Amino acid sequence: MIPKYADLATDKDDQKTNERLRAFIRNSSEAVFCVEMEEPVPIDLPEGQIIDLLYRHAYLAEVNEAYAKFVGLKVEDLVGVRLGDFFPRSIPENLTFLKKAMAVRFDVTDLETTEVYSNGTKGVYLNNFSPVLEDGLLYRLWGNSRDITEKKRFEEELLLNKKDLQKLAGRLINKQEDELRRLARDLHDNLTQKLAVLAIEAGGLEKQSGLSAPTLTGISHIKNQLIRISEEVHVLSRNLHPSILEDLGLEEAVRAECTNFSSRMGLPVIFKTKDVPVVVPSNIALAMYRIVQEGLNNAVKHAKGSNIYVFLERTDENLHLMIRDTGVGFDPEKIKHKEGLGLSSIRERVRLIDGQFTIETKEGKGTSIEVIAPLAQTAQE
């Protein structure tokens, strides 16, 4: 029979070891305790029977000041206390705790639990148990617990703040799109038309007789400049809000963007598609289009004259986008904590459509951006 905790020290060496152990337990900042069994408890019985025997035979044989502080009592008031008196069976959280411990035969490492004691104290604890077992019988249980209530509260507050920031970022993106849509409409419907009228009037002046050659040259130059500015404003309007998305759909809008980008930047952009739906939810279509714009701009920084590939296809119930270049790439670790606005914008847009975003890059090996968007999802705030 394994001796009880109080009978462990039998000679001088054992007494010294026991005194050092007691000193360590007493001064530990973590709650340390020893639960002794009046009669050994078989741990291979059904769950309910083990619990019955624990509450019949288990009592506190040793606790330190930190443990007493946990439960709001004094050490001398806890030693000898029955399990049911300091860990009531009537509290569901306590039974959940015991069942988790029994599932690993009381050999517990960093088991996180929410515990409620008889005095009403409730908190989150990280627990470690070391059982004394022999022939399937539990004789005693050493344990220590660390109070992580404040840590968990802080983590929850951080999570809530992160969610609030994400909601704010989503609203800002949606608000930005609304403003860009309004500005694009104003440019197209107002400024572009006025420039067109001026260009027509300049063309009319060209046809007037009696004008000197220098004057005609000047008028022709002004007319051509007006036409060029009008075209640039049209391109600016299209970039601010891609009306082509509503007119021709996502596939043609991305194709046009790739063509225009290649022409502007002098870089070859190869665009390939497969099974892209004719109708894509508007929030997903807009997000994908903006991600293509950001991805192409990002590729310019790293492509260094290489080809840029854009793939858009439907896979099952998802829309899959990949933007890849074969350029110089970069070291992800170097930008881990200073990610640019482009990549941050992509991540936020992907989050708003409940998508997945991955980026793979390596110095000298190019860069690949992949986005998977579930077609069934709706916009988030």
N, C-alpha and C positions, 0 to 999 in steps of 0.2 A: 504493500500500500504506500502510495506517495504521501509524505508527511504534509501536514497543514503548514501554511505560510508562517505562522507564529513559532513553529517548531523547527524551522530550517537550520538555525545556528546551533551547533552542538559542541564545537571546540573553539579554541581561541582564534585559529585562522579563519574559520567560518564566521566567527563573530566579527572579526575585523572586516571581512569582505561584506558581510551584511550591513555593518555600520556605514561603509563607503557607499553601498547601494542605497541605503536609506538617505544619506546625505545628498546623493545625486538626485534622488526622487524629490526630496524636500525642496531643493533649490532650483529645480527645473522650471523654466518659464512655461512649459507645456503641462497640460493636465495629465498626471500619471496616476494610475489606479491598479489595484489588484482585486479581482473578484474571485472569492474562494467558494468551493462547493462543499456543503456539509456532507453530502454523499455524491460520489462521482456520477456524472450525467452521460449516458450513452448518446452518441451523436449520430448514430445510424438509424435512429427511430424516425417515425413520421414527424413532420414538422410540428404539428400541434402538440404531440407528446413531449418533444424536446422543450418547447416553450413552457409547458406545464411544469416540467421538472426544474427548469431554470428558476422559475418564479417560486418554486417550493424550497430549493436548496441553496440558491446563490445569495451571497452577501458581500459587502465591501470589507475587505481585510486590510487594505492600505489605500490611502489617498494623500496627495500633497496639497499645498496651499492653493496652487493654481486650479486644481480640480474643485476645491471647496469654493473658490471664487466663482467658478463657472455656475455652480448651482445656488450660490448665495447663502451658504451655510459655513459653519466652522468645521475644521478637520475632526475634532473630537466628537462632533455630532454626527459624523458620517461613518466612522469606523464601526463596523458591526451592523450597519443598516441593511435591511433586506432589499433585494432587487426591486420588489414591487413598491417599496416606499420611496426610492429615489428615481425609479424609472418605471412609472405606472403602466400597467398593461392596458389600461383603458384608453391610452393615447395612441391613435393609429400610427403616427410617425415612429413611435418607439418599437412597435411590432414590425414595421417595415425595416427598421434598422436591424433588428435581431434576425429577420429572415435573410437579409443580404449577408450577414455574418455567417449564418448557418450554411448558406449556399457554398461558401469557400472553407467550410469546416473550421470557422473562427480564425483562420490565418489571413488576417486582413491587412492590406497595404493601401493607404491613402483612400479609404472609403469615405466619400462625401455624404454627409447626412444632415438632415434638419431634425433637431432634437428638442423635445419639450420636457422639462423637469417638473417635479411636483410643486415647486414654488412658482411655476408659470414662466420660468426663463426659457426662451426659445432662441435658437441660433443655428448657424451653419458651421459644421465642424468637419475637420479632416482627421480620420481615425486610423490607428494602427493597432492590431491585436496580435499577441503572441500566446497561443494556447499551450497549456501543459496537458498533453494527451498520452494515454497509455492503453493499448488494447481497445481502442475505440471509445475510451472513457475520458471525459473532460473533468480534470481535477481543479484547475484554476485557470484564470485568464488575466494575463498582464496586458495593459493597454495604455495608450496615450492619445490625447486629442488636442488638436490645435484649433483655436477659435478663428475662423475665417469669415465671420459674419460681416465685419466692416469691409473686408476685401471683396466679398460677393456684392455687397451694396454698392461699392465703388464701381465694380465691373458692370452692374446693372445700370447705374447712372451713365456710365460711358456708352453703353449700348443704346440707351434711350437718346442720349445726345447725338450719337452717330445716326440714329434713325431720323431724328429731327433735322440734322444737317442734310441727310439724303433727301428728305421731303422738300427741304428748302431748295436744294440744288435742282430737284426735279421741277419745282414750280418756276425757278429762274429760267431753266431751259425752255419750258413751255411758254413763259412770258416772252422770252427772247424770240421764239419762233413767231409769236403773235405780232411782235413789233417789226420783225423782219418782213412778215407777210404784208403788214400795212405799208411799210416803207417801199417794198418792191412794187406794190400796187400804185403808190403815189408816183414813183419814178416812171413806171410804164404808162400810166394813164395821163399823167400831167406833163412831166419834163420831156419825155420822149416825143409826145405829140407836139409840144411847143418847138422842140428842135427840128422836127419834121416840117413844121410850118415855115420856120426860118430858112430851112434849106430850100423849100419850094420858092419862097420869095427871092432868095439869092439866085435861084435858077431863072426866075423871071427877069431879074435885072440883067442877067447875062444876054438875054435876047433883045434888050433895048439897043436901038441903033444910035450911032454917033458917039459911042464911048471909046475912049482911047485904049490902046492895047494894054498899057500898064493897069488901067482901071479894070478891064475885063479879067486880067490875070489875077488881080487882087480879089475880085468878086468870086472867081472860080475857086481860088484858094479858100476863101471863107466858106463857100458852099461845101467843098470837100471836107473841110474841118468839121462843119456842122454834121455832115453825114457820118464821119468817123466817130464823133462824140456821141451821136445818137446810137450808133452800134455798140459803143462801149457801155453806155447807160443801159442798153438792153441786156448786155451780158451781165452787168452788175445786178440788174433787177432779177435776172434768172438765177444768179448765184445766191442772192438774198432769200429768195423763195422760189423753189423749183416748180413752177406751175405745170411743167411737163409731167410731173408725177401724176397730177389729176388728169391731164390730157391723154397721155400715152402709157402710163403705168411705170412700175419700178424698173423693169428690165430695160426699156428704151431710155429712161431717164439716166440710168447708170451708163448705158452705152454712149449717150451723148456727152456725159460728163467726162468719160475716159477719152473720147475723141477730142473734145475741146482742151482738156488738160494736156494731152500729148502735143497738140498743136501749139499751145502757149509755152510749154516748158521744153519742147524739143526732145522729149524722151518717149521711146516707144512704149505704149500701154496696150497689152494684149488682154482683151475682154472675152471671157467664155461663159456660157450659161447652159443650164440643163433643167428642164421641167419647172421653170419659174412660173408660178401662178399668174394668170392674167390680172386677177384682182388680189391685191395684198392689203391687209388692214392698214389704214392710213398712218397710224402711229408707228407701225413697224416699217412701212415703206419710207417714211420720212427719216426715221432713225438710221436705217440702212444706207440711205442716200448720203446723209451727213457723215456717217462713218466712212463711206467711200471717199468723200472729200477730204476728211482728216487723214485717212490712211494714205491717200495719194500725196498729200502735202508732206506727211512724215517720210514717205518713201523717197521724196526728192532729196532729203537731207542725207540719206544713206545709200541711195542707189548708185550715185557717182557714175552716171552714164549707162548703167546696165538696164535691162528690160524690167518693166513692172507688169505683173500679172494680176488680173482681177477675175476671180471665179465666183459665180453666183448660181446656186442650184437649190432645188427642193429635195430634202431627204426625209422621207416619211412625213411627219407632221411639222417639220422644222424647215426654216430657211437658213441656208449655210452660205456664209460669205467669207472669202479668203482674199487677202491682198498680200502679194509676195514680191519681193525684189531679190535680185542676185548680187546686190552691191556689197559694200564693206561691212555692213552690220554694226553692232555696238555691244558693249559689255553691259548686260542687264543690272549687274551689281552696282555699277557706277551711277545709275539713274534710279536706283531702288527708292531712295528717299528724296529725290528731286525730280519726280516725273513731270514732264511738261504739260501744258494745258491741253495739247492735242490728245495725248493718251488719256488724260484725266477725263476729258470730254467724252471720249469713246467709252470709257468704263461706265460713266454715268448714264449715257444713252442706252448702253446694253442693259444696265440695271433697270431702267425704266420700262423696258419691254420684257423683263424677266428672262433675259438671255444669258449666254455664257461667252466669256471673252478670254482668249489666250493669246499670248505673244511669244514667239520663239525667235531668238536672234543670237548671233555669235559673231565676234569680230572676224571679218573676212569671209563670213558664210551667209551674208544676207539676212533679211528679216521677213517674218511671216506673221500676219495678224489674222486671227480667225474669230468669227462671231457666229453663234448659233442662236437663232431666235425662234421660239415656239409660235407657230402661226395662230394658235387658238387664244393667245394671251391678249389682254386689252391693256390700254395705257394705265400707268400708275401716276399718282399725284406727285 
